[in-house]
Amino acid sequence: MVAEKEQRKVMAMIKGLIAPLLSPFNDDLSFNQCLYNSLAHELLENGCSGLAPFGTTGEALSISSAERMAALEGLIDAGIHPEVIIPGTGLCNLPETIEISRHAVELGCAGVMTLPPFYFKALGDDGYFEYFEKLIEGIDNNALKIYLYHIPQMSGVGLSIELVKRLRAAYPQTIVGIKDSSGNWENTAQLLEIDGLIVYPGSELCVIESIQRGGPGCISATANLNSGDISRVIELCHKADWEEAEKLQEDVRAVRLLFQDYAPIPAQKALLAKRSGDSKWNNLRPPLSPISNKRRDDLAKDLMAYGMNF
């Protein structure tokens, strides 16, 4: 029986690189489903094992609940299998978080990636525990799989190790994983010690160390432009070819750090616009704004050293 449960857990896990999709907008800032579908297919064809729409990289908090639900349906209608999708559903209010999470579950998505409510601060773990408790009760679907989303530098609200343990213990069939975008390896390492929890670092920088401790891969913003090399590092790790993984990781790390020197979302969208010839990729909803052509070209020139041409 235990072996069967473990097998079901492994089958449900997306193993490899998950891309947090960039969100394209038309010139009037309406959502562009066609570009979105094309990028999703391209990423899955170039090494990604899964997609995480509507996280930080996807400008999620600039996109309405109705737009998120329509975009998910659009991906699936375009042939993207829902079992490779873990959409972001975390908002500050329960009713809409329940609505868009339930919608994703009913579409057959692999899970939902959910922020804690992030407007009210310093409430303590009890308030956040109750929030997730009411979220699970409100969705009321045994197929629900929640991946907690920990990104305190953006949300202003963290998920303590003790809170994650408590949620995992209370709802072991529902609280199945976490995306740790804290950038703090010590935090990620502690999460990896929680029995049965699926842990995705929010960056490829520590993916080798994570896989060595049983992690499945990572969810990385730079997958939008560097999916081939990142996914290859992960593949080599799962084959226990650590030496080759470390060699390739040097370039992967350098590319990631280059992007971190820029405004990552505008920079990546600018490069997609340059590569594709479609200027709509350069559109961002305020308060974000495009980088200059000079900054874009400087970054493109630096990336040529790593075999990336735009």
Disulfide bonds with the S-S distance in Angstrom:
none
